[in-house]
Amino acid sequence: MKQEASVVKIVSIDDKKQSPVGKCCMCSRHILNDPEEFWCSETRLIGNKHYCGGCLLELAPIINEVKESFDKEMIKGYNEGYFYSIDQATGRMVTNDG
């Protein structure tokens, strides 16, 4: 899986198993350095906030819907002479004239 600059996979440098890494900002679950637990091993740091693997998994259907809508808008915009892009500095979607 490709890692984006704003998405960081969390790995604790402490060799002790069960050492705390952080807390999920959505479900408030404590994230531990435990590679055997899915919700711990798939934790990501996005925008300086921790998201556990369980919360990211629950967001997958929503993200897929948003991606489909975005793709439709991109095709529509391309046909009309404009397109969307993501401003890397702010992370916001911007419209560009083609």
N, CA, C and O of each residue as an XYZ file, in Angstrom:
392
protein
N       0.838     -1.179      0.000
C       0.000      0.000      0.000
C       0.881      1.240      0.000
O       1.873      1.307      0.726
N       0.516      2.220     -0.816
C       1.305      3.440     -0.917
C       1.004      4.356      0.266
O      -0.160      4.599      0.585
N       2.032      4.857      0.906
C       1.875      5.778      2.022
C       1.902      7.206      1.500
O       2.850      7.599      0.821
N       0.888      7.975      1.805
C       0.852      9.382      1.436
C       1.620     10.182      2.486
O       1.857      9.695      3.592
N       2.007     11.403      2.139
C       2.785     12.236      3.062
C       2.004     12.553      4.325
O       2.599     12.680      5.396
N       0.674     12.685      4.227
C      -0.122     13.048      5.393
C      -0.630     11.833      6.161
O      -1.262     11.990      7.206
N      -0.368     10.631      5.668
C      -0.812      9.414      6.328
C       0.413      8.628      6.751
O       1.222      8.227      5.914
N       0.550      8.411      8.037
C       1.728      7.737      8.570
C       1.285      6.494      9.323
O       0.419      6.565     10.195
N       1.875      5.359      8.988
C       1.579      4.137      9.726
C       2.331      4.200     11.047
O       3.528      4.487     11.069
N       1.644      3.935     12.134
C       2.214      4.067     13.471
C       2.908      2.777     13.877
O       2.312      1.701     13.833
N       4.160      2.889     14.268
C       4.919      1.772     14.815
C       5.700      2.309     15.991
O       6.473      3.257     15.850
N       5.504      1.715     17.137
C       6.220      2.165     18.323
C       7.659      1.666     18.262
O       7.917      0.541     17.834
N       8.589      2.505     18.688
C       9.998      2.089     18.686
C      10.335      1.274     19.928
O      11.418      0.697     20.023
N       9.414      1.228     20.872
C       9.607      0.454     22.087
C       9.409     -1.025     21.763
O       8.413     -1.394     21.141
N      10.343     -1.868     22.177
C      10.230     -3.302     21.897
C       9.227     -4.001     22.792
O       8.820     -5.127     22.508
N       8.825     -3.347     23.869
C       7.882     -3.971     24.779
C       6.515     -4.080     24.109
O       5.996     -3.101     23.573
N       5.946     -5.265     24.145
C       4.605     -5.455     23.632
C       3.631     -4.782     24.596
O       3.863     -4.751     25.805
N       2.565     -4.257     24.064
C       1.524     -3.596     24.843
C       1.914     -2.218     25.357
O       1.243     -1.692     26.246
N       2.971     -1.617     24.832
C       3.297     -0.256     25.241
C       2.342      0.699     24.520
O       2.056      0.503     23.339
N       1.848      1.726     25.209
C       0.873      2.643     24.593
C       1.502      3.502     23.499
O       2.614      4.007     23.648
N       0.769      3.656     22.401
C       1.206      4.484     21.288
C       0.388      5.763     21.242
O       0.925      6.838     20.975
N      -0.907      5.652     21.500
C      -1.799      6.805     21.454
C      -3.228      6.384     21.706
O      -3.492      5.313     22.251
N      -4.160      7.254     21.295
C      -5.575      7.009     21.507
C      -6.323      7.391     20.229
O      -6.076      8.455     19.660
N      -7.229      6.535     19.779
C      -7.991      6.804     18.564
C      -8.899      8.009     18.796
O      -9.600      8.082     19.805
N      -8.880      8.949     17.858
C      -9.688     10.161     18.038
C     -11.161      9.922     17.739
O     -11.986     10.783     18.045
N     -11.522      8.781     17.149
C     -12.926      8.501     16.847
C     -13.591      7.667     17.939
O     -14.661      8.023     18.432
N     -12.963      6.572     18.310
C     -13.595      5.661     19.278
C     -12.970      5.747     20.671
O     -13.455      5.097     21.597
N     -11.925      6.520     20.836
C     -11.218      6.710     22.110
C     -10.573      5.433     22.639
O     -10.282      5.339     23.832
N     -10.347      4.457     21.775
C      -9.686      3.221     22.175
C      -8.194      3.485     22.317
O      -7.603      4.175     21.485
N      -7.584      2.944     23.360
C      -6.139      3.089     23.540
C      -5.421      2.199     22.539
O      -5.728      1.012     22.425
N      -4.477      2.760     21.822
C      -3.733      2.034     20.806
C      -2.414      1.583     21.419
O      -1.664      2.383     21.978
N      -2.149      0.295     21.305
C      -0.963     -0.300     21.899
C      -0.014     -0.779     20.809
O      -0.413     -0.936     19.655
N       1.222     -1.007     21.170
C       2.214     -1.562     20.251
C       2.029     -3.079     20.223
O       2.792     -3.820     20.842
N       1.010     -3.526     19.499
C       0.679     -4.941     19.453
C       0.421     -5.357     18.008
O      -0.680     -5.149     17.498
N       1.411     -5.938     17.342
C       1.243     -6.300     15.932
C       0.237     -7.427     15.702
O      -0.170     -7.659     14.564
N      -0.169     -8.125     16.753
C      -1.122     -9.223     16.602
C      -2.563     -8.730     16.567
O      -3.434     -9.439     16.064
N      -2.837     -7.544     17.082
C      -4.179     -6.986     17.071
C      -4.359     -6.116     15.827
O      -3.568     -5.205     15.580
N      -5.410     -6.403     15.040
C      -5.646     -5.672     13.787
C      -5.813     -4.182     14.033
O      -5.199     -3.371     13.338
N      -6.614     -3.814     14.988
C      -6.894     -2.395     15.223
C      -5.662     -1.634     15.675
O      -5.604     -0.414     15.523
N      -4.676     -2.326     16.228
C      -3.410     -1.679     16.612
C      -2.435     -1.643     15.439
O      -1.810     -0.615     15.179
N      -2.305     -2.763     14.736
C      -1.303     -2.836     13.672
C      -1.662     -1.972     12.468
O      -0.776     -1.580     11.710
N      -2.934     -1.672     12.281
C      -3.366     -0.852     11.144
C      -3.685      0.593     11.543
O      -4.384      1.295     10.813
N      -3.188      1.029     12.673
C      -3.373      2.415     13.113
C      -2.635      3.363     12.179
O      -1.518      3.079     11.747
N      -3.272      4.499     11.868
C      -2.653      5.520     11.022
C      -2.724      6.872     11.732
O      -3.653      7.152     12.490
N      -1.731      7.685     11.467
C      -1.687      9.052     11.967
C      -2.032      9.953     10.791
O      -1.244     10.083      9.854
N      -3.204     10.576     10.835
C      -3.677     11.435      9.752
C      -3.945     12.808     10.346
O      -4.771     12.948     11.247
N      -3.258     13.805      9.852
C      -3.456     15.158     10.351
C      -3.201     15.272     11.840
O      -3.921     15.981     12.543
N      -2.186     14.582     12.326
C      -1.778     14.603     13.733
C      -2.800     13.955     14.664
O      -2.789     14.222     15.865
N      -3.676     13.115     14.137
C      -4.652     12.390     14.949
C      -4.531     10.901     14.654
O      -4.314     10.500     13.511
N      -4.675     10.088     15.695
C      -4.610      8.640     15.545
C      -5.978      8.100     15.143
O      -7.007      8.521     15.671
N      -5.972      7.150     14.188
C      -7.171      6.428     13.788
C      -6.844      4.942     13.844
O      -5.930      4.481     13.161
N      -7.585      4.188     14.655
C      -7.307      2.756     14.787
C      -7.820      2.017     13.554
O      -8.633      2.551     12.799
N      -7.347      0.799     13.353
C      -7.737     -0.006     12.197
C      -9.226     -0.273     12.136
O      -9.795     -0.334     11.047
N      -9.872     -0.433     13.284
C     -11.311     -0.682     13.312
C     -12.107      0.498     12.782
O     -13.044      0.312     12.006
N     -11.753      1.700     13.186
C     -12.448      2.901     12.711
C     -12.192      3.126     11.227
O     -13.102      3.517     10.496
N     -10.968      2.885     10.775
C     -10.661      3.027      9.351
C     -11.461      2.027      8.527
O     -11.916      2.348      7.430
N     -11.633      0.826      9.047
C     -12.417     -0.197      8.359
C     -13.885      0.217      8.264
O     -14.528     -0.017      7.241
N     -14.420      0.831      9.323
C     -15.806      1.299      9.302
C     -15.996      2.452      8.321
O     -17.090      2.626      7.784
N     -14.946      3.244      8.078
C     -15.028      4.371      7.150
C     -14.923      3.955      5.680
O     -15.229      4.753      4.794
N     -14.499      2.734      5.413
C     -14.252      2.288      4.035
C     -15.470      2.462      3.118
O     -15.295      2.991      2.021
N     -16.692      2.054      3.490
C     -17.830      2.243      2.577
C     -18.117      3.717      2.293
O     -18.466      4.076      1.169
N     -17.973      4.556      3.292
C     -18.210      5.989      3.116
C     -17.173      6.580      2.168
O     -17.506      7.370      1.285
N     -15.928      6.196      2.355
C     -14.851      6.703      1.511
C     -15.044      6.245      0.069
O     -14.775      7.004     -0.862
N     -15.511      5.004     -0.124
C     -15.763      4.511     -1.482
C     -16.855      5.317     -2.173
O     -16.742      5.611     -3.363
N     -17.927      5.684     -1.436
C     -18.994      6.514     -2.002
C     -18.469      7.889     -2.398
O     -18.788      8.401     -3.471
N     -17.663      8.477     -1.523
C     -17.094      9.797     -1.813
C     -16.184      9.720     -3.033
O     -16.203     10.614     -3.879
N     -15.393      8.661     -3.128
C     -14.487      8.481     -4.276
C     -15.278      8.366     -5.569
O     -14.891      8.957     -6.577
N     -16.391      7.609     -5.564
C     -17.224      7.486     -6.756
C     -17.811      8.833     -7.158
O     -17.822      9.175     -8.340
N     -18.298      9.599     -6.186
C     -18.841     10.924     -6.477
C     -17.765     11.841     -7.034
O     -18.011     12.604     -7.969
N     -16.576     11.765     -6.460
C     -15.462     12.589     -6.932
C     -15.102     12.235     -8.373
O     -14.856     13.120     -9.192
N     -15.072     10.933     -8.680
C     -14.755     10.499    -10.042
C     -15.793     11.009    -11.039
O     -15.441     11.433    -12.140
N     -17.082     10.969    -10.655
C     -18.141     11.482    -11.531
C     -17.962     12.974    -11.775
O     -18.131     13.441    -12.901
N     -17.623     13.722    -10.740
C     -17.409     15.164    -10.880
C     -16.192     15.455    -11.752
O     -16.188     16.414    -12.523
N     -15.158     14.620    -11.627
C     -13.960     14.801    -12.445
C     -14.295     14.620    -13.921
O     -13.843     15.401    -14.759
N     -15.088     13.588    -14.247
C     -15.475     13.338    -15.637
C     -16.349     14.479    -16.144
O     -16.152     14.975    -17.253
N     -17.321     14.894    -15.323
C     -18.203     15.997    -15.700
C     -17.383     17.274    -15.913
O     -17.589     17.976    -16.903
N     -16.479     17.578    -15.019
C     -15.648     18.771    -15.126
C     -14.730     18.724    -16.318
O     -14.494     19.746    -16.962
N     -14.205     17.550    -16.625
C     -13.313     17.415    -17.775
C     -14.078     17.706    -19.066
O     -13.556     18.358    -19.970
N     -15.308     17.222    -19.144
C     -16.128     17.460    -20.338
C     -16.523     18.928    -20.472
O     -16.729     19.417    -21.582
N     -16.628     19.630    -19.349
C     -17.024     21.034    -19.376
C     -15.829     21.982    -19.403
O     -16.024     23.198    -19.426
N     -14.610     21.473    -19.401
C     -13.426     22.307    -19.536
C     -12.773     22.726    -18.224
O     -11.874     23.567    -18.237
N     -13.184     22.182    -17.126
C     -12.501     22.452    -15.864
C     -12.282     21.131    -15.137
O     -12.919     20.125    -15.453
N     -11.392     21.141    -14.180
C     -11.129     19.919    -13.433
C     -10.759     20.271    -12.001
O     -10.414     21.410    -11.685
N     -10.841     19.260    -11.145
C     -10.522     19.424     -9.738
C      -9.134     18.869     -9.462
O      -8.687     17.923    -10.109
N      -8.472     19.466     -8.504
C      -7.210     18.915     -8.013
C      -7.126     19.206     -6.519
O      -7.919     19.975     -5.976
N      -6.177     18.593     -5.883
C      -5.982     18.768     -4.447
C      -4.786     19.685     -4.235
O      -3.690     19.416     -4.726
N      -5.004     20.766     -3.504
C      -3.913     21.669     -3.150
C      -3.066     20.981     -2.085
O      -3.539     20.727     -0.977
N      -1.822     20.683     -2.419
C      -0.952     19.933     -1.511
C      -0.661     20.685     -0.214
O      -0.443     20.060      0.823
N      -0.655     21.996     -0.259
C      -0.345     22.791      0.933
C      -1.480     22.749      1.954
O      -1.243     22.668      3.159
N      -2.732     22.806      1.451
C      -3.870     22.875      2.370
C      -4.650     21.581      2.463
O      -5.368     21.357      3.437
N      -4.514     20.711      1.442
C      -5.280     19.468      1.428
C      -6.719     19.661      0.966
O      -7.533     18.745      1.088
N      -7.045     20.846      0.434
C      -8.399     21.128     -0.022
C      -8.518     20.930     -1.520
O      -7.541     21.023     -2.262
N      -9.762     20.650     -1.952
C     -10.028     20.486     -3.365
C     -10.205     21.864     -4.010
O     -10.929     22.713     -3.490
N      -9.537     22.075     -5.146
C      -9.632     23.343     -5.858
C     -10.038     23.081     -7.301
O      -9.757     22.015     -7.850
N     -10.705     24.064     -7.914
C     -11.127     23.949     -9.317
C     -10.134     24.708    -10.186
O      -9.767     25.845     -9.889
N      -9.708     24.060    -11.258
C      -8.783     24.667    -12.209
C      -9.464     24.766    -13.566
O     -10.171     23.844    -13.974
N      -9.259     25.868    -14.264
C      -9.808     26.016    -15.614
C      -8.858     25.352    -16.603
O      -7.640     25.509    -16.521
N      -9.444     24.604    -17.543
C      -8.631     23.847    -18.484
C      -8.375     24.525    -19.719
O      -7.698     23.983    -20.593
